[in-house]
Amino acid sequence: MSIWLITGASRGFGLEITRAALAEGHQVAATARDTTALSSAFPDAGDALFALPLDVTDEARAKAAVAEAVERFGGIDVLVNNAGHGMLGAVEEVGDAAARAVFDTNVFGTLNVLRAVLPVMRARRSGHIITITSVGGFDGVAGWGLYAATKFAMEGFSESLRRETEPLGVQVTIVEPGYFRTDFLDASSLRREETVIADYAATVGVSRERALRSNHAQPGDPVKAACVIVGLGQHPDAPHRLQLGADAVVRVEAKLDQMRDELATWREVSLSTDHDDVVPGV
């Protein structure tokens, strides 16, 4: 049995991860801005579930919620950084306020929770941090630029964090889901930029249409994904990065191929910028 802290637990991935963790006999501190849905979803969870109100953009409340979870359960073994929301619109279309809002939640909100949890894990020299990003955090596509930017940022600090915490006994895993049949494309989770520039109809317009067409028809099963994520939390040698869904795997493979080809094509140009006395690869 482990002690889990899951953010954004009232719906979507967070709700299913909470359900799977409870089903495996774990204790779960589940956070959400509104915990009503948690009480309704798990009326028989008893003492195994501790529902905590939390807006991750509130750093003081993040610290308080972690302290309450530790007081209740005695520690935190697994943190799932899941809270966040989407942003659909061309890079040029998205205004400053909307861009800052999505960064505040996805990036700075995640950092708030990390800073609150890491002292607990470091003190015990054990723990596992699972951060839900997106395949869009590895491969940006038209219409999702600001959302992808937040996920790229999360992946960047998670890669560094892994190298910082591995010697301290704390694992870090990045999870990159593709399209899953959650409410992610609903207005409750996805913010759409109202400004529309006609020149982007053939690119961003296609993404907008796909989002409408795909809503609640996505190929990924969130119940299966949640079971995989809960399994990761118990794995002694979990991967540093894991894609979920066939669409995510295909996109990552395609980008890796493109990057290898481009690197090979421009390799000599890249190497030509060193001082003459530098031996490549040394």
C-alpha positions in Angstrom: 0.0 0.0 0.0 1.3 3.5 -0.9 0.2 7.0 -0.2 -0.8 9.0 -3.3 -1.3 12.7 -3.9 -3.2 13.4 -7.1 -4.0 16.8 -8.4 -6.9 17.7 -10.7 -8.6 14.5 -9.3 -12.3 15.5 -9.8 -12.5 14.6 -13.5 -10.8 13.1 -16.5 -7.5 11.3 -16.0 -7.3 12.5 -12.4 -10.6 10.9 -11.4 -9.7 7.6 -13.1 -6.2 7.5 -11.5 -7.9 8.1 -8.2 -10.3 5.3 -8.8 -7.6 2.9 -9.9 -5.3 3.7 -6.9 -8.2 3.2 -4.5 -9.1 -0.1 -6.2 -5.5 -1.3 -5.6 -5.8 -0.6 -1.9 -3.8 2.7 -1.8 -4.5 5.7 0.3 -5.2 8.8 -1.8 -5.1 12.5 -1.1 -7.1 13.8 -4.0 -7.1 17.5 -4.8 -9.4 19.6 -6.9 -10.7 23.1 -7.0 -14.1 21.7 -6.2 -14.1 18.4 -4.2 -17.9 17.8 -4.6 -17.4 15.4 -7.5 -14.9 13.3 -5.5 -17.4 12.8 -2.7 -20.0 11.8 -5.2 -17.7 9.4 -7.2 -16.3 7.6 -4.2 -19.0 7.4 -1.5 -17.6 4.2 0.0 -13.9 5.1 0.0 -13.9 5.7 3.7 -10.6 6.8 5.3 -8.6 5.7 2.2 -9.7 8.9 0.4 -8.8 12.4 1.6 -10.4 15.1 -0.6 -8.6 18.4 -0.4 -9.6 21.7 -2.1 -6.7 23.0 -4.1 -6.2 25.5 -6.9 -2.6 24.7 -7.9 -1.9 28.3 -8.8 -2.2 29.1 -5.1 1.3 28.3 -3.7 0.4 28.8 -0.1 -2.6 26.5 -0.4 -0.5 23.9 -2.2 1.9 23.8 0.8 -1.1 23.6 3.2 -2.7 20.8 1.3 0.5 18.7 1.3 0.9 19.3 5.0 -2.6 18.2 5.6 -2.1 15.0 3.5 1.1 14.2 5.4 -0.6 14.7 8.7 -3.5 12.5 7.7 -1.5 9.6 6.1 2.0 10.1 7.4 3.8 10.8 4.1 3.5 10.9 0.3 4.9 8.0 -1.8 3.6 9.0 -5.2 2.7 12.4 -6.6 0.7 12.6 -9.8 0.8 16.1 -11.3 -2.3 16.0 -13.4 -4.1 19.4 -12.9 -4.1 21.6 -16.0 -6.1 22.8 -18.9 -5.8 23.1 -22.7 -5.5 26.2 -25.0 -6.6 26.0 -28.7 -5.6 28.8 -31.0 -2.8 29.9 -33.3 0.3 31.3 -31.5 -0.4 34.7 -33.0 -4.1 34.6 -32.0 -3.7 33.8 -28.3 -3.6 37.0 -26.3 -1.2 37.7 -23.4 -3.8 37.1 -20.6 -4.8 33.7 -22.0 -1.2 32.7 -22.6 -0.3 33.6 -19.0 -3.3 31.8 -17.6 -2.4 28.5 -19.2 1.2 28.8 -18.0 0.0 29.8 -14.5 -1.9 26.5 -14.2 0.1 24.0 -16.2 3.6 25.2 -15.5 3.7 27.3 -12.3 0.9 25.3 -10.7 2.9 22.1 -11.2 6.0 23.8 -9.8 4.0 25.0 -6.7 3.0 21.4 -6.0 6.5 20.0 -6.6 8.1 22.5 -4.2 5.5 21.5 -1.6 6.0 17.7 -2.0 9.7 17.4 -2.6 10.9 18.2 0.9 8.7 15.3 2.1 10.2 12.9 -0.4 13.8 14.1 0.1 13.5 13.6 3.9 12.5 10.0 3.4 14.9 9.4 0.5 12.1 7.8 -1.5 9.2 8.7 -3.7 7.9 8.8 -7.3 6.8 11.9 -9.2 4.6 11.2 -12.2 3.9 14.3 -14.3 1.2 14.1 -17.0 2.2 16.2 -19.9 1.1 15.3 -23.4 2.4 14.0 -26.7 2.1 17.7 -27.5 4.9 18.2 -25.1 7.2 16.4 -27.5 5.6 17.3 -30.9 3.9 20.6 -31.3 1.2 20.9 -33.9 -0.8 23.8 -35.5 -3.4 25.3 -33.1 -1.9 24.0 -30.0 1.3 26.1 -29.7 0.7 27.7 -26.3 -0.6 24.5 -24.8 2.4 22.7 -26.3 4.7 25.4 -24.9 3.5 24.6 -21.3 4.0 20.9 -21.8 7.4 21.4 -23.3 8.3 23.4 -20.2 7.0 20.7 -17.9 9.0 18.1 -19.8 12.1 20.3 -19.6 12.1 20.8 -15.8 11.0 17.2 -15.3 14.1 15.9 -17.2 16.4 18.1 -15.0 14.4 17.2 -11.9 15.0 13.5 -12.6 18.8 14.0 -12.7 18.6 16.1 -9.5 16.5 13.6 -7.5 17.6 10.2 -8.6 20.6 10.2 -6.2 18.1 11.1 -3.5 15.9 8.0 -4.1 13.1 9.9 -5.9 12.0 8.7 -9.4 10.5 11.1 -12.0 8.4 9.8 -14.9 6.9 11.9 -17.7 3.7 10.5 -19.1 2.7 11.7 -22.7 -0.9 10.8 -23.5 -2.4 11.1 -27.0 -6.1 11.7 -27.5 -8.1 10.0 -24.7 -11.9 9.9 -24.3 -12.1 12.4 -21.3 -13.7 15.8 -21.1 -10.4 17.5 -22.2 -12.0 18.9 -25.3 -15.0 20.2 -23.4 -15.3 23.9 -22.5 -14.7 23.0 -18.9 -11.1 22.0 -19.7 -10.2 23.4 -23.1 -10.0 27.2 -23.7 -10.5 28.3 -27.2 -9.1 31.6 -28.4 -12.0 33.7 -29.8 -9.8 35.7 -32.1 -9.6 33.9 -35.5 -7.1 34.9 -38.2 -8.3 33.8 -41.6 -4.8 33.1 -42.9 -4.6 30.1 -40.6 -7.7 28.4 -41.8 -5.8 25.6 -43.5 -3.7 24.8 -40.4 -5.3 26.0 -37.2 -8.7 25.8 -38.7 -8.2 22.1 -39.3 -7.2 21.6 -35.6 -10.3 23.4 -34.4 -12.5 21.2 -36.6 -10.8 18.1 -35.4 -11.2 19.1 -31.8 -15.0 19.4 -32.3 -15.2 16.2 -34.3 -13.1 14.2 -31.9 -14.7 15.3 -28.6 -15.8 12.2 -26.7 -14.7 10.0 -29.7 -11.0 9.9 -28.9 -9.3 6.5 -29.4 -7.7 6.3 -25.9 -9.4 4.6 -23.0 -8.7 6.6 -19.8 -9.6 3.7 -17.5 -6.8 1.6 -19.1 -4.4 4.6 -19.0 -5.1 5.0 -15.3 -4.3 1.4 -14.5 -1.0 1.8 -16.4 -0.2 5.0 -14.4 -1.0 3.4 -11.1 1.3 0.5 -12.1 4.1 3.0 -12.8 3.8 4.3 -9.3 4.7 0.8 -8.0 7.5 0.1 -10.5 11.0 0.1 -9.1 12.5 0.9 -12.5 9.8 3.0 -14.1 10.7 4.7 -17.5 11.7 8.3 -17.6 9.2 9.0 -20.3 6.1 6.9 -21.4 3.8 7.5 -24.3 0.1 6.4 -23.9 -2.0 5.6 -26.9 -1.1 4.4 -30.4 -1.5 8.0 -31.8 1.1 9.2 -29.3 3.6 6.5 -30.3 3.2 7.2 -34.0 3.7 10.9 -33.5 6.8 10.4 -31.4 8.3 7.9 -33.9 7.7 10.3 -36.8 9.3 13.2 -35.0 12.3 11.1 -34.0 12.8 10.0 -37.6 12.5 13.6 -38.8 15.0 14.8 -36.2 17.5 12.1 -37.1 17.2 12.9 -40.8 17.6 16.6 -40.2 20.6 16.1 -37.8 22.3 13.9 -40.4 21.7 16.4 -43.2 23.0 19.4 -41.3 25.6 17.6 -39.2 28.6 19.1 -40.8 27.2 22.6 -40.6 26.6 22.1 -36.9 30.1 20.8 -36.3 31.7 23.6 -38.3 31.0 26.2 -35.7 33.5 24.9 -33.1 37.0 26.3 -32.7 39.5 24.6 -35.1 41.3 22.9 -32.2 38.2 21.1 -31.0 37.9 17.4 -31.8 34.2 16.4 -32.4 32.8 14.1 -29.8 35.6 14.6 -27.3 
